[in-house]
Amino acid sequence: MSCNGCRVLRKGCGEGCVLRPCLQWIESPESQGYATLFVAKFFGRAGLMEFISGVPETERTGIYIYVYMYVCMYVCTNLQS
């Protein structure tokens, strides 16, 4: 069964899913999907997957959180302009 991130991106995933471990810090499945869509709208689906895949597995969650926060700050900054 696909993780919540892959499900909202309409991408199948399996045991070696890149996104699944990155989303464990978000409690609700619905919020995991929203966070993935939010980041994917900024980077694109392929760009997000490529970026996360290029990072060692032990650092992927931290990078995902950093990217999520970066996108939030970017959007907030541009809304104020």
SVG drawing of the C-alpha trace seen along z (x, -y; Angstrom):
<svg xmlns="http://www.w3.org/2000/svg" viewBox="-6 -44 30 48">
<polyline fill="none" stroke="black" stroke-width="0.4" points="0.0,0.0 1.3,-3.5 2.3,-5.9 0.4,-9.1 3.0,-11.1 3.0,-8.8 -0.8,-8.5 -1.4,-12.2 1.3,-12.4 -0.5,-9.5 2.8,-7.5 3.0,-3.9 5.6,-3.0 6.9,0.1 9.3,1.1 12.0,-1.2 9.9,-4.3 11.8,-7.5 9.0,-9.6 7.6,-7.2 10.4,-7.7 10.4,-11.5 6.8,-11.8 6.9,-10.0 7.3,-13.2 3.9,-14.4 1.2,-12.7 -2.0,-12.6 -2.1,-10.8 -4.0,-13.7 -1.4,-16.2 1.3,-14.0 -0.5,-14.2 -0.9,-18.0 2.7,-18.6 3.9,-16.5 1.6,-18.3 2.8,-21.7 6.5,-20.8 5.8,-19.1 4.0,-22.2 7.2,-24.2 9.8,-21.7 7.7,-19.5 7.1,-15.8 10.2,-14.6 12.4,-17.3 11.3,-16.4 11.9,-12.7 15.3,-13.3 16.4,-15.7 15.3,-13.3 16.9,-10.3 20.2,-12.1 20.5,-12.4 21.8,-9.5 18.9,-7.6 19.9,-8.7 19.5,-12.4 16.4,-12.3 13.9,-13.2 16.0,-16.2 16.3,-17.3 12.6,-16.9 11.8,-19.0 14.3,-21.7 12.8,-21.8 9.3,-22.0 10.2,-24.9 12.1,-26.6 9.0,-26.5 6.8,-27.8 9.2,-30.7 9.4,-31.4 5.6,-31.5 5.1,-33.7 7.8,-36.1 6.2,-36.5 2.7,-36.9 3.9,-39.9 5.3,-41.6"/>
</svg>
